[in-house]
Structures are given as C-alpha cells and as structure tokens.
Amino acid sequence: MTDVLNIAAQFDLRSAPSSYRECSEGHINGTYFIYCEKGERYVLQRINTSVFKDPDGLMKNIIGVTEHISKKIEAAGGDVKRGTLHFISTKDGSVYYRDENGGCWRAYEYVRNVVGYQSAESPKVFESVGRAFGKFQMQLADYDVTRLVETIPDFHNTPARYRAFEEALCANAAGRAESVPDEIAFVKEHRVICSYIMDRMEAGVIPRRVTHNDTKLNNILLDKVTGKPVCVIDLDTVMPGSVLFDFGDAIRFGASSAAEDETDLDLVYMREDMFNAFARGFIGGLDGSLTDMEILALPMGAMIITLETGIRFLTDYLNGDTYFRIHYPTQNLDRARNQFKLVLDMEQKMPQMLATVKKYL
C-alpha cells in the first residue's frame, strides 16, 4: 500500500504532513489532499505514467505555462496566489518525486475557498466557466508553443482515435466486441466526419493555438462566495491545438443534461441554454480574437469532440479498461453510449447551434 504521508514528506512543505484524504474524482491521475501540522494544505498527485510517458516534459509544460500566466495576472493586478497553480519542489529541488516503485509524484499549493462542479448548476455558472477557459487561451496567446512537449500525441486527433478503435476492434483483447454491435456500427457510420477538425487545421483555415484540451467543468475552480472563476487546473494536456478542442470538450461535458455515465439514455441530451451560455462566455473571454471560420465551426467542434470521446470510451472498453479509471465493469461502455446519444441530439440541434454562434460574427 502506498505510504502517502511519507511521499508527501519528500516535498518542501512548510510543516510536516499529518493526514490525508483521497480524491475520488478524475479518470487518470491519483489525487490526495494533504493536511499538515500547522494547518497548511496541499494537493499530492501520482502521475499516471502509462498515459503521460514523459513526466519531465509534462512538468516542464505545466511550470512554463503557470509561470507565464502568473506574470499576466501580476501585470493585471490580480491575485497571483489563487489565479494559477503553484507547484512545490521536492526537498532536493526536483519538480517531481520518483518513489521506489518508479511512481512519479508532484505536489502543489491547495487553492482555498473554492468549489468545483461536476455539472453546471445554471447557465450563469456555465457562462462564467466559458469566459474563464476563453481567458486562459488569451493569457497564453503569446506563449511560445515550440516550448511545449506533446504530452499525449494525437490527443484530439479524431481520425487517429478512429484508427485506434479499429485496432481495438480487430484485436478484441477483452473479448467484448460481440456484445456491442450497435455501438460499433454507430462509430463506423460516423467515420466520415471524424476528420472535420484536422482537415481544416492542416489546410490552415483553422489556426493552431495553445489549448487546454480537457475543458471539463471540474477543471475550473470557482470562488465559494462570488462564484467567479479563480483558477484553471489539470494542465497535463496543455498543448498546441484548435479552439474547437476546448469549446467542444466543454460543451460535451457541461451542456449535457446528465452525468457522463448515466445509463438511462432518455435523460441524456444537449441543453441549448447551456450551449448558448458557454458560447457567450467563451467567445467573450477570447476578446474578439476568433476568426469567422472558427466561430462557424464551433458547433461541429462540439459534436466531433463528443463523438471522439465516445470512441475513446468504447475503445478502452474493447481493450479491457486499460486507460480510464472505472468504478464498475461496464462504466466505459455506459460512458460511450452516453456520448453517442449526445452526438445524435447535436445532429438534430445543429441549426439552432449555428444560429447561436452566428451572432458573434
């Protein structure tokens, strides 16, 4: 069993760690809240090196980005301590600690008096989250993207995700392919749209930007009192990408009417009020810097990233659940079905979604 307190003690904390609580949220990394003798609190994470195979490059990305954002916040007279993540070095000056089993751990300051949501409680909250993610991109608009390591190659490359699905289907490592014919057929029927974003990026009609690439609602911390965004977290996937990645992932997660693993698909649909609110906040946060092509492509971006996520869940299910953390055997399958239902609903609502974003041309 992992000795969490002993690992926490390897970092340059202001007092000795005395207790901890494990965080149950998140699919990838293991997260613990550390409580210290003098009242300090920290966040300790075990980096999933099966997913993030280059922890040195990963931490270089995160430290570079957070230091850049800190300078922007300071120049604007903001709260530097709360406005971005601040990582803690180990006692020997390293950016992460490697345990005796080869596990890689990092620690950072706990941001106090904040709350994170697993689902948007109101359009007002979701608009605020959208503005925060838009502002995040604007803060990094002048960041040198050549400094960034690609932490997960082809992370939002939907055609590559489709190819991985085909490979998983062919291998059928977990012997599950025969039990999911409808889901397999759905993915194959939508193959033609998988290249929508990548084709436009390669043609240069959609520009590359520094993007978060994992804009779930719970990756924004909001002030408990004011409800305003405080800090963008979970920066493992900050890489060069398209604004459609960030917009799309936020919509597929935050504008859904139900939890990501809801099994009653009649309860799953895209909320138009949430789509409208996030679009207003996100585009506003980017402060007019989007091209007309990007704005018009936002609805398709939402549908493509939702489809891609469903493909990833189904692929992991076919592979035997080797990537995403699960809490019961069919959770990845339930997640995939959930995403595919959202895709169907977005297809029906595409005219309304387009009408919404055209207001910002």
C-alpha positions in Angstrom: 0.0 0.0 0.0 1.3 3.4 -0.9 2.7 5.4 2.0 1.1 8.8 1.0 2.4 10.7 4.0 5.9 9.6 3.5 5.8 10.6 -0.1 4.3 14.0 0.8 7.2 14.5 3.2 9.6 14.4 0.3 8.4 17.8 -0.8 9.4 21.2 0.5 6.2 21.7 2.6 6.0 24.4 5.3 5.3 21.9 8.0 5.1 18.1 8.4 2.2 16.3 6.7 -0.1 14.7 9.3 -3.1 13.3 7.5 -4.6 13.0 4.0 -7.8 12.3 2.1 -8.0 10.7 -1.3 -10.0 12.4 -4.0 -12.3 10.1 -5.9 -12.8 12.3 -8.9 -10.8 12.1 -12.1 -10.1 9.3 -14.6 -6.3 9.4 -14.9 -4.1 10.5 -12.0 -4.4 9.6 -8.3 -5.0 12.7 -6.2 -4.7 13.2 -2.4 -5.4 16.2 -0.2 -2.6 16.6 2.3 -3.1 18.2 5.7 -0.1 19.5 7.6 0.7 20.1 11.3 0.5 23.9 11.1 -2.7 23.9 9.1 -1.3 24.1 5.6 -3.0 22.1 2.8 -1.5 20.7 -0.4 -2.5 18.6 -3.3 -0.4 15.5 -4.0 -0.8 13.6 -7.3 0.6 10.4 -8.6 1.2 11.0 -12.3 -0.2 8.2 -14.5 3.0 7.4 -16.5 1.1 4.8 -18.5 -0.7 7.8 -20.0 1.9 10.5 -19.6 5.1 8.7 -20.6 7.4 11.8 -20.3 7.0 13.2 -16.8 9.9 15.6 -17.3 8.3 17.1 -20.4 4.9 17.1 -18.7 6.2 19.1 -15.7 8.2 21.4 -18.0 5.0 22.3 -19.8 3.0 22.9 -16.7 5.6 25.0 -14.9 6.3 27.1 -18.0 2.6 27.8 -18.6 1.8 28.6 -15.0 4.7 30.9 -14.6 3.6 32.7 -17.8 0.1 33.1 -16.5 1.4 34.3 -13.1 3.2 37.2 -14.9 0.0 38.1 -16.8 -2.1 38.0 -13.6 0.5 40.2 -11.7 0.7 42.7 -14.6 -3.1 43.0 -14.5 -3.1 43.5 -10.7 -4.8 40.1 -10.0 -4.4 37.6 -7.2 -1.3 35.6 -8.3 -1.6 33.2 -5.4 -5.0 32.0 -6.4 -5.1 32.7 -10.2 -3.0 29.7 -11.3 -1.4 26.6 -9.9 1.8 26.8 -7.9 3.9 23.7 -7.8 6.1 22.6 -4.9 9.6 21.3 -5.5 10.9 18.2 -3.7 13.5 18.8 -0.9 16.3 18.1 -3.3 14.9 20.7 -5.8 13.3 18.3 -8.3 9.9 19.1 -9.9 8.6 15.6 -9.0 9.4 12.7 -6.8 10.0 9.2 -8.0 9.2 6.5 -5.5 10.9 3.1 -5.0 8.5 1.5 -7.4 9.1 4.1 -10.1 5.9 6.1 -9.5 6.1 9.8 -10.2 4.5 12.3 -7.8 4.0 16.0 -7.8 2.7 18.5 -5.2 1.2 21.9 -5.4 -0.5 24.6 -3.2 -4.1 23.9 -2.3 -6.3 26.8 -3.5 -8.6 27.7 -0.6 -12.2 28.9 -0.6 -13.0 27.5 -4.0 -15.5 25.0 -5.3 -15.5 22.8 -8.4 -18.7 21.5 -10.1 -19.1 18.1 -11.7 -22.0 19.6 -13.6 -23.1 23.1 -14.3 -25.8 24.2 -11.8 -27.0 27.0 -14.1 -26.4 28.7 -17.4 -24.9 31.6 -15.4 -22.2 29.3 -13.9 -21.5 27.8 -17.3 -21.1 31.2 -18.9 -18.6 32.1 -16.2 -16.7 28.8 -16.8 -16.7 29.5 -20.6 -15.2 33.0 -20.0 -12.5 31.5 -17.8 -11.4 29.0 -20.5 -11.5 31.7 -23.1 -9.4 34.0 -20.9 -7.0 31.1 -20.3 -6.3 30.8 -24.0 -5.9 34.6 -24.3 -3.3 34.6 -21.4 -1.3 32.1 -23.4 -1.8 33.7 -26.8 1.8 35.0 -26.8 3.3 31.8 -25.3 6.0 30.2 -27.5 4.2 26.9 -28.5 7.5 25.4 -29.6 8.4 25.2 -25.8 5.5 22.7 -25.3 6.0 19.0 -25.3 3.2 16.9 -26.8 2.2 15.1 -23.6 -0.2 12.8 -25.4 0.5 12.5 -29.1 -2.7 12.9 -31.3 -4.8 13.6 -28.2 -7.6 15.3 -30.1 -6.7 13.8 -33.5 -10.1 12.2 -34.1 -9.0 10.2 -37.2 -6.2 8.7 -35.1 -8.7 7.9 -32.4 -10.8 6.1 -35.1 -7.8 4.1 -36.2 -7.2 3.1 -32.6 -10.8 2.0 -32.3 -10.4 -0.2 -35.5 -7.2 -1.7 -34.0 -9.0 -2.5 -30.7 -11.9 -4.0 -32.6 -9.6 -6.2 -34.6 -7.6 -7.3 -31.5 -10.7 -7.8 -29.4 -8.4 -8.2 -26.4 -11.1 -8.4 -23.8 -13.5 -10.5 -25.9 -16.2 -7.8 -25.8 -16.7 -6.9 -29.4 -19.5 -9.3 -30.0 -21.6 -7.8 -27.2 -21.6 -4.2 -28.6 -22.6 -4.4 -32.2 -24.8 -1.3 -32.1 -22.1 0.9 -30.7 -19.5 -0.4 -33.2 -22.0 0.3 -36.0 -22.6 3.8 -34.7 -18.9 4.7 -34.8 -18.5 3.3 -38.3 -21.4 5.2 -39.6 -19.8 8.5 -38.3 -16.4 7.8 -39.7 -16.9 10.4 -42.5 -17.0 13.3 -40.1 -14.0 12.3 -37.9 -11.6 14.3 -40.0 -13.6 17.6 -39.8 -11.3 19.5 -37.5 -7.9 18.0 -38.5 -8.6 18.6 -42.2 -9.2 22.3 -41.5 -6.2 22.7 -39.3 -3.9 21.0 -41.9 -5.4 23.3 -44.6 -4.6 26.3 -42.4 -8.2 27.6 -42.3 -8.4 27.0 -38.6 -5.3 28.3 -36.7 -3.3 26.4 -34.1 -3.5 27.9 -30.6 -2.2 26.9 -27.1 -5.2 25.0 -25.8 -6.1 23.2 -22.6 -7.5 20.2 -24.4 -9.5 18.9 -21.4 -12.0 21.6 -20.6 -14.4 19.8 -18.4 -16.3 21.9 -15.9 -14.5 20.4 -12.9 -11.2 21.8 -14.3 -12.3 25.3 -13.2 -12.2 26.3 -9.6 -14.8 29.0 -8.6 -14.8 31.3 -5.6 -17.2 29.9 -3.0 -18.5 33.4 -2.2 -18.7 35.2 -5.5 -19.0 32.2 -7.9 -16.4 33.8 -10.2 -13.7 31.7 -11.8 -10.4 31.6 -9.8 -8.1 29.1 -11.4 -7.8 26.7 -14.4 -6.5 23.3 -13.2 -5.5 19.9 -14.7 -2.9 21.3 -17.1 -1.4 17.9 -18.2 -2.9 18.2 -21.7 -1.9 21.8 -22.4 -0.6 21.5 -26.0 -0.9 23.2 -29.4 -4.4 22.6 -30.8 -7.6 24.1 -32.0 -10.0 26.3 -30.2 -12.6 23.7 -31.3 -11.0 21.2 -29.0 -11.6 23.3 -25.9 -15.0 24.5 -26.9 -16.1 21.0 -27.9 -15.0 19.2 -24.8 -16.6 21.8 -22.5 -19.9 21.5 -24.4 -20.0 17.7 -24.5 -19.4 17.6 -20.7 -21.0 20.7 -19.3 -24.0 21.1 -21.6 -25.1 17.5 -21.2 -28.4 17.1 -19.2 -27.0 14.1 -17.3 -23.9 12.6 -15.7 -21.2 11.2 -18.1 -22.1 7.6 -17.1 -25.9 8.0 -16.9 -27.4 4.7 -18.1 -31.0 6.0 -18.8 -30.3 7.5 -22.3 -33.8 9.1 -22.3 -32.3 11.5 -19.8 -29.3 12.4 -22.0 -29.5 15.4 -24.3 -27.6 18.7 -25.0 -29.1 21.6 -23.2 -29.4 24.5 -25.6 -29.5 27.1 -22.8 -26.1 25.7 -21.6 -24.7 25.8 -25.1 -25.8 29.4 -25.6 -24.3 30.4 -22.2 -21.0 28.8 -22.7 -20.6 30.2 -26.3 -21.3 33.7 -25.0 -18.7 33.4 -22.2 -16.1 31.5 -24.1 -16.1 33.8 -27.2 -16.2 36.8 -24.9 -13.2 35.6 -22.9 -11.2 35.3 -26.1 -12.0 39.0 -26.6 -12.8 39.0 -30.3 -9.7 37.1 -31.4 -11.5 34.2 -33.1 -11.7 34.0 -36.9 -15.1 33.8 -38.6 -14.2 30.3 -39.7 -13.6 29.2 -36.1 -16.8 30.7 -34.9 -18.9 29.0 -37.5 -17.1 25.7 -36.8 -17.8 25.7 -33.1 -21.0 23.7 -33.2 -19.3 21.0 -35.3 -16.4 21.1 -33.0 -18.7 20.2 -30.1 -20.2 17.3 -32.0 -16.8 16.0 -33.2 -15.2 16.1 -29.7 -18.2 14.4 -28.2 -18.0 11.7 -30.9 -14.3 11.3 -30.3 -14.8 11.0 -26.6 -17.4 8.3 -27.1 -15.0 6.5 -29.4 -12.2 6.6 -26.8 -14.5 5.2 -24.1 -15.6 2.4 -26.4 -12.1 1.7 -27.5 -11.0 1.4 -23.8 -13.9 -0.9 -23.1 -12.8 -3.2 -26.0 -9.3 -3.1 -24.7 -10.3 -4.2 -21.3 -10.4 -0.8 -19.5 -6.6 0.0 -19.6 -6.8 3.8 -19.8 -9.7 5.4 -18.0 -10.3 4.7 -14.3 -13.6 2.8 -13.8 -15.6 2.0 -10.7 -17.6 -0.9 -12.1 -17.1 -3.2 -15.1 -19.3 -1.6 -17.7 -18.7 2.0 -16.9 -16.7 2.8 -20.0 -19.4 1.2 -22.2 -22.0 3.3 -20.3 -19.9 6.4 -21.0 -19.6 5.6 -24.7 -23.4 5.1 -25.1 -23.9 8.4 -23.2 -21.7 10.3 -25.6 -23.2 8.7 -28.7 -26.7 9.8 -27.5 -25.3 13.4 -27.2 -24.0 13.2 -30.8 -27.4 12.2 -32.1 -29.0 15.1 -30.2 -26.4 17.6 -31.5 -27.1 16.4 -35.1 -30.7 17.3 -34.6 -29.9 20.7 -33.0 -27.1 21.8 -35.3 -29.3 24.6 -37.0 -30.0 26.1 -33.6 -26.4 25.9 -32.5 -25.2 27.6 -35.7 -27.8 30.4 -35.2 -26.3 31.0 -31.8 -22.7 31.3 -32.8 -23.5 33.4 -35.9 -24.5 36.2 -33.5 -20.8 36.6 -32.8 -19.6 37.1 -36.4 
